[in-house]
């Protein structure tokens, strides 16, 4: 159980690879003195609560009731006072830490102990481990403490593990009223730990273009379009591959503005290549290494860098330079601009992709927006190869749209179209801006709370009651516009993995409005009826409930995973081990993250592999490699022996899909329903250049074992079923009925 718990938590942790960097010289950074003062409580800064936003680089984290104490102290300005079982730890990002050993020392004192316990520890955490509570390895444990004591020194030494993600130097207490800690010190071998930590980056001190790019090109000529397309690709490649850039030494946004004018004006390829050579040479030299893939079966996808050798773009000198950069000696654990998935603690701190308070009309920033988005997906999206349009074609297609949009609304709508190009149900563009006059305007309008679904016949059907509508009514027109045409217009602006999730994401905007009443036409009992919709409240989903089916089928267990905690689900199953079958409803997002593995412990007779995960290699961005298998279940002769029916549809997404795949491993299980959302890996987000604008997408690869596809396709369906218009009208839940039929037969 402990092993499974730790492996599952890796889904929320930032991926690292188990290769050790070498540091020839300990850097002397200006922030070292501050980190030292922070570690020893010499600053006035507050200690952060345990709920502080992550990730971070170095930081004190308090657990429970703590405060700084300027009276009781071993030295300096303050100590940290821990009250009534509180704890604290100093968090250190380990991406740059290299050495053989860790040495943790300091002082503590206590008062009001009654058979008290005190743990001082070093916790080295890699991407596989859960956060353990003491006792853990490398821990000093004091027990049976009574009364009080004066300041006492401690020292803990530990071997530095390979491939660790973070290190926590901490204290945990029990049954002691007050504990004080002070004068903490941490060393890697003989060097202070702060020498290995980088919190300040030259890239963040470059502010030349923060108020505007000063770029304004004329008409887009064919040569300029070609030049800018090549620049976007080369700029992105250097961003993720050149050693001078990946360590955060360059504000790569502003380097783009410095070179863009000359590239745009280049009159031919010879001039363009001369500009590129000078730009690349200005970044300095570096060491190279040979990257050899000895285990190709462990890779879910590779970055295609064949374009570096395209003689239609580059002369031989540029080709040689680009290939040398491809083979540069890059670290395995640090790449400033690579997008991590949220929950991971990396020293990029999600701040590498900066935002600026500039106008949409700034041509340079519009092009930066396109280049940033395209290259994030080129090097940080595990499913780039599954997009409808070849990703290499997206950049030149959108260049004219970003160079000279017709209006602010047109530019914003184009951003929605660009986001939709990734064909990812986790994908979303987050910002507030005008869309007036564009088909995407519905995204900013009010919407009537009418539940709509797509029937088996492909019609948009009402499934809630509304003052002027009945369940089973088919929406045919809105304000004189056929529903089919509305959805066709919205589709290019809607991000989704497949037709099922595309329909789901668009349906909410069919009844969008600026003013009421909203004139629509419906089909009811074979007749077309005009209706005017006004404000009202919709009755919830109108179909026969699980409770009603339960009354008729007492030997079947009906469980809604979206509305019940995993502990409650497991308790009900254990109380009904002799049931003929169980129906799991996964048409809503699971309420409890751990449902999928807690349920499989009681449904499976033995362990199974649920999914394979892949994450990119920081030293070779765009290559995604398997880094873990997700095991579920355990050897259990007392597992549930009845049949298992798992209900899914387009509302089943991400964790819901992962849970459906897990439950399908039960010996007598079937997945029943229709195509799911097709977005199963972890999602993250990154900033776009405009302040307040961000993009979310799937950043972690998730697959059936042996790289079986789930992204875009959705989970594998055993029994296809979707309600018809008549089913909806008669309030039948055809998925539950098909599940009952499956269990009975």
C-alpha positions in Angstrom: 0.0 0.0 0.0 2.8 2.5 0.9 4.6 1.8 -2.3 1.4 2.3 -4.4 0.6 5.5 -2.5 4.1 6.9 -3.3 3.9 5.9 -6.9 0.5 7.5 -7.4 1.7 10.7 -5.9 4.4 11.0 -8.5 1.6 12.0 -10.9 1.5 15.3 -8.9 5.3 15.7 -8.7 7.7 17.2 -11.1 9.6 14.7 -13.2 13.4 14.4 -12.9 15.9 12.0 -14.4 18.5 10.0 -12.5 21.6 11.4 -14.0 24.1 13.4 -11.9 25.4 16.8 -13.0 29.0 17.9 -12.5 29.9 21.3 -11.2 33.5 22.3 -11.8 33.4 25.4 -9.6 31.0 26.4 -6.8 29.3 29.6 -7.9 29.4 32.7 -5.7 25.9 34.2 -6.1 24.6 37.4 -4.6 21.7 35.7 -3.1 23.8 33.4 -0.9 24.0 35.9 2.0 20.2 36.2 2.0 19.7 32.4 2.0 22.1 32.1 4.9 20.2 34.7 6.9 16.9 33.1 6.1 18.1 29.6 7.2 19.4 31.0 10.5 16.3 33.2 11.2 18.3 36.5 10.7 15.7 38.1 8.4 12.4 39.7 9.3 10.5 37.7 6.7 7.6 35.6 7.9 7.7 31.8 8.0 5.4 30.5 5.4 2.4 28.3 6.4 2.2 24.8 5.1 -0.4 25.8 2.6 2.0 28.3 0.9 1.8 28.2 -2.9 4.3 25.9 -4.5 6.6 25.4 -6.1 9.5 27.4 -4.6 13.3 27.2 -4.5 14.2 27.6 -0.9 11.7 28.4 1.9 10.9 27.7 5.5 7.6 25.9 5.8 5.7 25.8 9.1 3.3 23.0 10.1 1.0 24.0 12.9 1.3 26.9 15.4 4.7 28.6 15.1 6.1 32.1 15.5 9.4 33.9 15.4 10.8 34.6 18.9 13.2 37.6 19.5 13.6 36.8 23.2 14.4 33.1 23.5 17.2 32.6 20.9 20.6 31.0 20.6 22.1 33.8 18.6 21.2 36.5 16.1 17.8 38.2 15.8 15.3 35.4 16.1 14.6 31.7 16.8 11.6 29.8 15.6 9.1 28.8 18.3 7.0 25.6 17.7 4.0 25.2 19.9 1.9 22.2 20.8 3.2 19.6 18.4 4.0 21.9 15.5 6.8 21.2 13.0 8.8 23.0 10.4 11.2 22.3 7.6 13.6 24.1 5.4 12.8 23.2 1.8 15.6 23.1 -0.8 15.2 22.5 -4.5 17.8 19.8 -5.4 18.1 20.3 -9.2 21.6 21.8 -9.0 22.9 20.0 -5.9 25.8 17.7 -6.6 28.0 15.9 -4.1 28.4 12.8 -1.9 26.9 13.8 1.4 24.6 16.2 3.3 25.4 17.6 6.7 22.5 19.1 8.7 23.3 20.9 12.0 21.8 23.4 14.4 20.4 24.0 17.9 17.1 23.3 19.7 15.6 23.7 23.2 12.3 22.8 24.6 9.9 23.4 27.6 6.7 21.7 28.8 7.5 18.2 27.7 5.5 15.3 29.0 6.9 12.0 27.6 7.6 14.1 24.6 9.1 13.1 21.2 11.3 15.2 18.9 12.4 14.2 15.4 15.1 16.0 13.5 15.5 14.7 9.9 16.8 14.9 6.4 14.2 13.9 3.8 15.4 13.4 0.3 12.5 13.1 -2.1 12.6 11.9 -5.6 9.6 11.9 -8.0 8.5 8.4 -6.8 8.2 9.1 -3.1 5.3 10.3 -1.1 6.0 12.8 1.8 6.7 10.5 4.7 6.2 11.4 8.3 9.0 10.6 10.8 10.5 8.2 11.5 12.3 8.3 8.2 15.9 7.5 7.2 18.5 10.0 8.4 16.6 11.0 11.5 17.6 11.9 15.0 14.9 10.7 17.3 14.6 11.8 20.9 11.9 10.2 23.1 10.7 10.3 26.7 11.5 14.0 27.0 10.3 15.6 30.3 10.2 19.2 31.5 12.6 21.5 29.8 16.2 21.8 28.6 18.6 24.5 27.5 20.0 25.0 24.0 21.4 21.7 22.6 23.4 21.1 19.4 22.6 18.4 16.9 24.2 17.1 13.7 22.8 14.7 11.1 24.8 13.3 8.1 23.3 11.5 5.2 24.5 10.2 1.8 23.2 12.3 -1.0 21.0 10.3 -3.3 21.0 10.4 -7.1 18.1 12.0 -9.0 16.4 13.6 -6.0 13.9 16.4 -6.6 13.9 18.1 -3.3 15.4 18.0 0.2 13.7 18.8 3.5 15.7 19.6 6.6 13.1 19.5 9.4 11.8 19.0 12.9 8.6 17.3 14.1 7.4 17.3 17.7 4.9 15.6 19.9 3.7 16.2 23.4 5.9 19.2 24.0 4.4 22.6 24.7 7.2 24.7 23.2 10.3 23.9 21.1 12.7 26.5 19.8 15.1 26.0 16.9 18.0 28.3 15.8 21.3 28.5 14.0 20.6 25.9 11.4 23.3 25.0 8.8 23.2 22.7 5.8 26.2 21.6 3.8 26.8 19.5 0.7 30.1 17.8 1.4 32.0 20.8 2.8 30.2 23.6 0.8 27.1 25.5 2.0 24.0 24.3 0.3 23.1 27.8 -0.9 26.1 27.7 -3.3 24.1 25.1 -5.3 20.9 27.1 -5.4 20.1 29.7 -8.0 17.3 32.1 -7.2 18.4 35.1 -9.4 18.6 34.9 -13.1 20.2 37.4 -15.5 17.2 36.9 -17.7 15.0 38.6 -15.1 17.1 41.7 -15.0 16.7 42.5 -18.7 13.8 45.0 -18.9 14.6 46.8 -22.1 11.3 46.1 -23.9 8.9 45.8 -21.0 7.0 48.9 -22.2 6.9 47.8 -25.8 8.8 46.0 -28.6 9.2 49.0 -30.9 8.5 46.7 -33.8 6.2 47.7 -36.6 6.6 45.9 -40.0 4.9 46.9 -43.2 3.0 44.5 -45.5 3.9 40.8 -45.1 5.8 39.9 -48.2 6.5 36.2 -49.1 10.2 36.7 -48.2 9.3 38.3 -44.8 6.9 35.4 -44.1 9.6 32.9 -44.8 12.1 34.8 -42.7 9.8 35.1 -39.7 8.8 31.4 -40.0 12.5 30.4 -39.9 13.2 32.8 -37.0 10.3 31.4 -35.0 11.7 27.9 -35.3 15.4 28.8 -34.7 14.5 31.1 -31.8 12.5 28.2 -30.2 15.2 25.6 -30.8 17.8 27.9 -29.2 15.5 28.6 -26.3 15.3 24.9 -25.3 18.7 23.6 -26.5 21.5 26.3 -26.2 23.4 26.0 -22.9 23.6 29.8 -22.6 19.8 30.1 -22.7 18.6 27.1 -20.8 20.2 28.2 -17.5 18.2 31.5 -17.4 21.1 33.8 -18.5 19.1 35.4 -21.4 15.7 37.0 -21.5 14.8 35.1 -24.6 11.7 37.2 -25.3 13.8 40.4 -25.6 16.5 38.7 -27.6 13.8 38.0 -30.1 12.9 41.7 -30.4 16.6 42.5 -30.9 17.0 40.2 -33.9 13.6 40.3 -35.4 13.8 43.5 -37.3 17.0 42.5 -39.2 15.6 39.0 -39.9 12.3 40.4 -41.2 14.1 42.8 -43.6 16.6 40.2 -45.0 16.1 40.2 -48.7 17.3 36.7 -49.4 18.5 33.5 -47.7 22.2 34.5 -47.9 21.5 37.6 -45.9 19.2 35.7 -43.5 21.9 33.0 -42.8 24.5 35.7 -42.1 22.2 37.3 -39.5 21.5 33.9 -37.9 25.2 33.0 -37.7 26.0 36.3 -36.0 23.1 35.8 -33.6 24.2 32.2 -32.7 27.9 33.1 -32.3 27.0 35.9 -29.9 25.7 33.3 -27.5 29.2 31.9 -26.9 30.8 28.4 -27.2 30.0 25.3 -25.2 31.0 21.6 -24.8 29.3 18.8 -26.8 28.4 15.2 -26.0 26.9 12.3 -27.9 23.3 11.6 -27.1 22.6 7.9 -27.7 19.3 6.2 -27.2 19.9 2.6 -26.2 16.3 1.9 -25.1 13.9 3.2 -27.8 11.1 1.0 -26.6 10.9 3.2 -23.5 10.1 6.4 -25.6 6.6 7.5 -26.4 7.7 10.1 -28.9 10.8 11.9 -30.2 11.4 15.4 -31.3 11.9 15.8 -35.0 14.9 18.0 -35.6 15.5 17.0 -39.2 14.6 20.6 -40.3 18.0 21.7 -38.9 19.5 20.2 -42.0 17.1 21.8 -44.5 19.3 23.3 -47.2 16.3 25.3 -48.5 16.5 27.2 -45.2 20.1 27.2 -44.2 23.6 27.2 -45.7 26.1 24.6 -44.5 27.6 26.9 -41.9 24.3 27.5 -40.1 23.5 23.7 -40.4 26.7 22.9 -38.7 26.1 25.4 -35.9 22.6 24.2 -35.3 23.7 20.5 -35.1 26.4 21.4 -32.7 23.8 23.0 -30.5 21.7 19.9 -30.8 24.6 18.0 -29.4 25.5 20.5 -26.7 26.3 19.1 -23.2 23.1 20.0 -21.3 22.3 19.2 -17.7 19.8 16.4 -17.0 18.0 18.3 -14.2 17.9 22.0 -15.1 16.3 23.6 -18.1 15.0 27.1 -17.3 12.4 27.4 -20.1 11.0 23.8 -20.1 7.4 23.8 -18.9 6.9 21.5 -15.8 3.6 20.1 -14.8 1.9 21.9 -12.0 2.7 20.4 -8.6 6.4 19.9 -9.4 8.9 21.9 -7.5 11.5 23.3 -9.9 13.8 26.3 -9.7 12.1 27.8 -12.8 9.2 28.4 -10.4 6.9 28.8 -13.4 8.3 32.3 -13.8 10.4 31.7 -17.0 7.4 32.5 -19.3 6.9 36.1 -18.3 4.0 38.4 -18.8 4.0 42.1 -19.7 1.6 45.0 -19.5 1.6 45.9 -23.1 -1.1 46.6 -25.7 -2.5 44.0 -28.0 -1.6 46.4 -30.8 2.1 45.8 -30.3 3.2 43.8 -33.3 6.3 42.4 -31.8 4.5 41.1 -28.7 1.8 39.5 -31.0 4.5 37.6 -32.8 6.2 36.7 -29.5 2.8 35.3 -28.4 2.7 33.1 -31.5 6.3 32.0 -31.3 6.0 31.2 -27.6 2.9 29.1 -28.0 4.1 27.2 -31.0 7.5 26.4 -29.4 6.0 25.4 -26.0 3.9 22.8 -27.9 6.8 21.8 -30.1 9.1 21.0 -27.2 6.7 20.4 -24.2 3.6 18.7 -25.5 3.7 14.9 -25.5 0.8 14.6 -28.1 2.0 17.1 -30.7 2.1 14.3 -33.2 -1.7 13.7 -32.8 -2.9 17.2 -33.9 -5.3 17.4 -36.8 -3.0 19.8 -38.6 0.7 19.0 -38.9 2.3 21.1 -36.3 5.0 22.3 -38.6 2.3 24.0 -40.8 0.7 25.8 -37.9 3.4 28.5 -37.5 3.3 29.8 -41.1 -0.5 29.5 -41.2 -0.9 31.8 -38.2 1.9 34.3 -39.0 -0.3 36.6 -41.2 -3.2 36.4 -38.6 -0.8 37.6 -35.8 1.1 40.1 -37.8 -2.0 42.2 -38.8 -5.3 41.3 -37.2 -8.3 43.3 -38.2 -9.1 44.3 -34.6 -8.5 43.5 -30.9 -11.5 41.1 -31.0 -10.1 39.4 -34.1 -6.7 39.0 -32.5 -8.3 37.5 -29.3 -10.5 35.2 -31.4 -7.3 34.1 -33.3 -5.7 33.1 -30.0 -8.7 30.8 -29.3 -8.2 29.3 -32.8 -4.5 28.8 -32.1 -5.2 27.1 -28.8 -7.8 24.8 -30.5 -5.0 23.6 -32.8 -3.6 21.3 -30.1 -6.8 19.2 -30.1 -6.6 18.6 -26.3 -9.5 18.5 -24.0 -7.3 19.9 -21.2 -6.5 22.8 -23.5 -7.9 26.2 -22.6 -7.1 29.9 -23.1 -7.6 31.9 -19.9 -8.0 35.7 -20.1 -10.7 38.4 -20.2 -10.8 40.4 -23.4 -13.3 41.5 -26.1 -14.5 39.0 -28.7 -17.3 41.2 -29.9 -18.2 40.6 -33.6 -16.4 37.3 -33.9 -18.0 33.8 -33.8 -16.2 33.3 -30.4 -18.2 36.1 -28.9 -20.5 33.5 -27.3 -17.6 32.7 -24.9 -18.2 36.1 -23.3 -22.0 36.2 -23.3 -24.5 35.1 -20.7 -26.0 31.6 -21.1 -29.3 30.2 -20.2 -29.1 27.3 -17.7 -30.6 24.7 -20.0 -29.0 21.3 -20.0 -28.2 20.1 -23.5 -26.8 16.8 -24.7 -26.2 15.2 -28.1 -28.4 12.2 -28.8 -27.5 9.0 -30.6 -29.0 10.5 -33.7 -26.6 13.5 -33.5 -29.3 16.0 -32.4 -28.9 18.6 -29.7 -31.5 17.7 -27.1 -32.8 19.3 -23.9 -32.4 17.0 -20.9 -33.7 19.4 -18.2 -37.0 21.0 -17.6 -37.2 24.8 -18.2 -40.2 27.1 -18.2 -40.6 26.9 -21.9 -38.9 23.6 -22.6 -39.3 19.9 -21.9 -36.8 17.1 -21.7 -36.6 15.6 -25.2 -37.1 18.8 -27.1 -34.6 19.1 -30.0 -33.1 22.6 -30.5 -33.0 23.3 -34.3 -32.5 27.1 -34.5 -31.4 30.0 -32.3 -32.2 33.5 -33.5 -32.8 32.2 -37.0 -29.5 30.3 -37.2 -29.5 26.5 -37.5 -27.9 24.8 -34.6 -25.6 22.9 -36.9 -24.3 26.2 -38.3 -23.8 27.6 -34.8 -21.6 24.6 -33.9 -19.7 24.8 -37.2 -18.9 28.4 -36.4 -17.8 27.7 -32.8 -15.7 24.6 -33.6 -12.5 26.3 -34.8 -12.4 28.3 -31.5 -13.1 25.3 -29.2 -10.3 23.2 -27.8 -11.2 19.5 -27.6 -9.6 16.1 -28.2 -12.3 14.4 -30.2 -15.9 14.9 -31.5 -17.5 13.9 -28.3 -15.7 16.5 -26.1 -15.9 19.1 -28.9 -19.7 18.8 -28.8 -19.7 18.9 -25.0 -17.6 22.0 -25.0 -19.7 23.8 -27.6 -23.2 22.9 -26.3 -23.0 25.3 -23.4 -22.8 28.2 -25.8 -25.7 27.3 -28.1 -28.1 29.3 -25.9 -25.7 32.2 -25.2 -27.3 35.6 -25.5 -26.7 39.4 -25.1 -30.4 40.1 -24.4 -33.6 38.3 -23.7 -36.0 36.9 -24.9 -34.0 34.5 -27.0 -35.9 33.2 -30.1 -35.4 29.6 -30.9 -37.1 26.7 -32.7 -37.5 23.3 -31.3 -38.7 19.9 -32.6 -41.3 18.4 -30.2 -43.3 15.3 -31.1 -42.4 15.6 -34.8 -43.4 19.3 -35.0 -41.3 22.4 -35.3 -42.4 25.0 -32.7 -41.1 28.6 -32.2 -40.3 29.4 -28.6 -39.1 32.5 -26.8 -36.8 31.8 -23.9 -36.6 34.1 -20.9 -34.8 33.9 -17.6 -35.6 30.8 -15.5 -34.2 28.0 -13.5 -33.6 24.5 -15.0 -34.6 21.4 -13.2 -31.7 19.1 -12.7 -30.9 16.1 -15.0 -34.2 14.5 -15.8 -33.6 10.8 -16.0 -34.3 7.9 -13.7 -32.0 8.0 -10.8 -29.7 5.4 -9.4 -31.8 5.2 -6.3 -34.9 4.3 -8.4 -33.0 1.5 -10.2 -31.6 0.3 -6.8 -35.2 -0.3 -5.5 -35.8 -2.5 -8.5 -32.5 -4.4 -8.4 -31.5 -5.0 -4.8 -28.8 -7.5 -5.7 -26.9 -4.8 -7.7 -24.8 -2.0 -6.1 -25.1 1.4 -7.7 -22.2 3.9 -7.0 -21.7 7.4 -8.3 -17.9 7.9 -8.2 -18.4 11.6 -8.9 -20.4 12.2 -5.7 -19.0 9.8 -3.2 -15.7 9.7 -1.3 -13.5 6.6 -1.9 -13.8 5.5 1.7 -17.6 5.5 1.4 -17.4 3.6 -1.9 -15.2 0.9 -0.4 -17.4 0.5 2.7 -20.5 0.0 0.6 -18.7 -2.7 -1.5 -17.4 -4.5 1.5 -20.9 -4.6 2.9 -22.2 -6.1 -0.4 -19.5 -8.6 -1.4 -22.2 -11.1 -2.4 -23.9 -8.7 -4.8 -24.4 -9.9 -8.4 -22.7 -6.8 -9.7 -21.6 -3.2 -9.2 -22.4 -0.2 -11.5 -19.8 2.6 -11.3 -21.0 5.9 -12.7 -18.0 7.9 -14.0 -19.9 10.4 -16.1 -18.8 13.1 -13.7 -15.3 13.9 -12.5 -14.4 11.7 -9.5 -14.9 13.3 -6.2 -11.9 11.6 -4.6 -8.4 11.4 -6.3 -7.6 8.1 -4.7 -10.8 6.3 -5.8 -9.1 4.5 -8.6 -6.6 2.6 -6.5 -8.7 2.2 -3.4 -11.4 0.6 -5.4 -9.1 -1.7 -7.3 -7.7 -3.1 -4.1 -11.1 -4.7 -3.5 -12.0 -5.4 -7.1 -8.8 -7.1 -8.3 -7.4 -10.5 -7.3 -3.8 -9.4 -8.0 -1.8 -6.4 -9.0 -2.0 -5.0 -12.5 -0.5 -2.1 -14.4 -3.0 0.6 -15.1 -1.1 3.1 -17.1 2.3 4.0 -18.4 3.5 7.6 -17.9 6.0 9.5 -20.0 7.7 12.9 -19.4 10.2 14.8 -21.4 14.0 14.6 -20.9 15.2 18.0 -19.8 18.5 17.5 -21.6 16.8 16.7 -24.9 13.4 18.6 -24.8 10.7 17.1 -26.9 11.8 13.5 -26.3 9.3 11.8 -24.0 10.4 8.8 -22.1 8.6 6.3 -19.9 9.4 7.1 -16.3 6.9 5.0 -14.4 4.2 2.4 -14.5 1.1 2.9 -12.4 0.4 -0.3 -10.4 -3.0 -1.0 -8.9 -4.5 -3.7 -6.7 -2.7 -6.3 -4.7 -2.9 -10.1 -4.2 -6.3 -10.5 -2.7 -8.2 -13.8 -2.8 -11.2 -12.0 -1.2 -11.8 -9.7 -4.1 -15.3 -8.9 -5.3 -16.4 -11.8 -7.6 -19.5 -10.2 -9.2 -19.6 -8.3 -12.5 -18.5 -4.7 -12.8 -20.0 -2.1 -15.1 -18.3 1.2 -15.7 -20.4 4.0 -17.2 -18.6 6.6 -19.3 -19.4 9.4 -21.8 -17.9 12.7 -22.9 -18.1 13.9 -19.3 -15.5 11.3 -18.3 -12.1 13.2 -18.5 -8.6 12.9 -17.1 -8.8 11.4 -13.6 -12.2 10.0 -14.6 -10.6 8.2 -17.6 -7.8 7.0 -15.5 -10.3 5.6 -13.0 -12.3 3.9 -15.8 -9.2 2.2 -17.1 -8.3 1.0 -13.6 -11.8 -0.4 -12.9 -11.8 -2.2 -16.3 -9.0 -4.4 -14.9 -11.5 -6.2 -12.7 -11.9 -9.8 -13.9 -15.6 -9.4 -14.9 -15.7 -5.8 -15.9 -17.0 -3.9 -18.9 -16.9 -0.2 -19.9 -20.3 0.9 -21.1 -21.2 4.2 -22.8 -19.7 6.4 -25.5 -16.5 8.2 -26.3 -14.8 9.8 -23.4 -13.0 13.2 -23.4 -9.6 11.9 -24.5 -7.3 13.8 -22.1 -5.7 11.5 -19.5 -2.3 12.9 -18.6 -1.6 15.6 -16.0 -2.4 19.1 -17.1 -0.4 22.3 -16.5 -0.5 25.9 -17.6 2.0 28.5 -18.8 1.8 32.3 -19.2 1.3 34.0 -22.5 3.1 37.4 -22.9 0.0 39.4 -22.2 -0.6 40.1 -18.5 -3.4 37.9 -17.2 -3.3 35.5 -20.1 -2.4 31.8 -19.8 -2.9 28.5 -21.6 -3.6 25.1 -20.1 -2.9 21.8 -21.7 -1.8 18.2 -21.2 1.9 18.1 -20.3 2.3 14.5 -19.1 1.9 11.5 -21.4 -0.4 8.8 -20.1 -1.0 5.5 -22.0 -2.4 2.0 -21.8 0.5 -0.4 -21.2 2.8 -0.8 -24.2 2.0 2.8 -25.4 -1.7 2.1 -26.1 -3.3 5.4 -27.0 -5.9 7.1 -24.8 -5.3 10.8 -25.7 -7.9 11.9 -28.2 -9.4 8.4 -28.6 -10.7 8.2 -25.0 -10.9 4.9 -23.1 -11.7 1.7 -24.7 -15.5 1.0 -24.8 -16.7 -2.5 -24.5 -20.4 -1.8 -25.0 -21.4 1.3 -27.0 -24.6 3.0 -26.0 -25.9 6.5 -26.1 -29.5 7.8 -25.4 -31.8 8.5 -28.3 -34.2 11.5 -28.4 -37.0 9.1 -27.3 -34.9 7.8 -24.4 -34.3 11.4 -23.1 -37.9 12.3 -23.5 -38.9 9.2 -21.5 -36.3 9.9 -18.8 -34.5 6.6 -19.3 -30.9 6.2 -18.2 -29.9 3.8 -21.0 -26.3 3.4 -19.7 -27.6 2.1 -16.4 -30.1 -0.1 -18.1 -27.4 -1.5 -20.4 -25.2 -2.1 -17.3 -28.1 -4.0 -15.6 -28.5 -6.1 -18.7 -24.8 -6.9 -18.8 -24.7 -7.9 -15.1 -27.8 -10.1 -15.5 -26.6 -11.9 -18.5 
